[in-house]
Amino acid sequence: MKSIAILITCHNRKELTLSCLEAIYQCEVPVEYVIDIFLVDDGSTDGTATAIGLQFPKVNIIPGDGNLYWNRGMHKAWETAAKTKDFDYYLWLNDDTFLNENAISCLLNGAQLSNDKSVICGSTFSLESDTISYGGFSQDSKMVIPNGKLQEVYAINGNCVLVPTYVFKTIGILDKRFPHAIGDFEYGLRVRKYHLKSYIAEDFIASCEGSEKLPLWCSPAVSLQKRIQNLYSPLGNSHPYYYYLFEKEYYGILIAVKHFLTIHLRLLFPTLWIKKNRLFSK
């Protein structure tokens, strides 16, 4: 039997997390595969762990202290799974991502077509906006739409990603330096650094609602103090220090310094950036 470790981290989203787990157990899993779920409950206070224990007793619940956030939570889940046994695959899954019944089969098919030596990213679809929400990107930052064939991508979102053990043993797990964001992008570029490849699965594999809102630190409607707090919080998505580390490694120090400065310019003068974006969008 081949084995898949499904990795999830969550915090105070009990109903979403339970729905995510329900969708997993409704998936069609090929008979020669078994799945184990490793879920980090990062200090939830809404009864998430208790509810999971009652409804899904086979889930391996790993407690966090509330300060792990997405990337470090997924790192902990992956680290725990890898110490448990040698899995054939590791599947990252966000708890707001609801798998289609054929999702696991689709991802495994993609892995097999690439000889189990490539990362397979699952594209997700927004039911609200009727469009792609997360998945893989070309080098010019455009999302790649599933077309029934494997398509190589430059970067990946971490909502649903299948990592064969060959990739895991070659490049390791998510980088613990990053608390929340950046970790999935870093991993995708690390794949390229080691001369491996990332693909998107042939078809959409799940539903997940995207986030089209600007971060608070980009909004002129928010006070400067709150913009600063948001930018430097783990959930700010472009924390200057971590973003600098990431860009310095993959794009060079000049790009890293440039964006370190422009992030702060945008923080101080968000209205100018909005006008600029409108100008270039016409």
Buried (B, 14 or more C-beta within 10 A) or exposed (E): EEBBBBBBBBBBBBEBBBBBBEBBBEBEBEEEBEBBBBBBBBBBEBEBBEBBEEEBEEBBBBEBEEEBBBBBBBBBBBBBBBEEEEBBBBBBBBBBBBBBEEBBBBBBBBBEBBEBEBBBBBBBBBEEEEEBBBBBBEEEEEBBEBEEEBBEBBBBBBBBBBBBBBBBEBBEBBBBBBBBBBBBBBBBBBBBEEEBBBBBBBBBBBBBBBEEEBBBBBBBEBEEEEBBBBBEBBEBBBBBEBBBBBBBBBEEEEEBEEBBEEBBEBBEEBEEBBEEEEEEEE
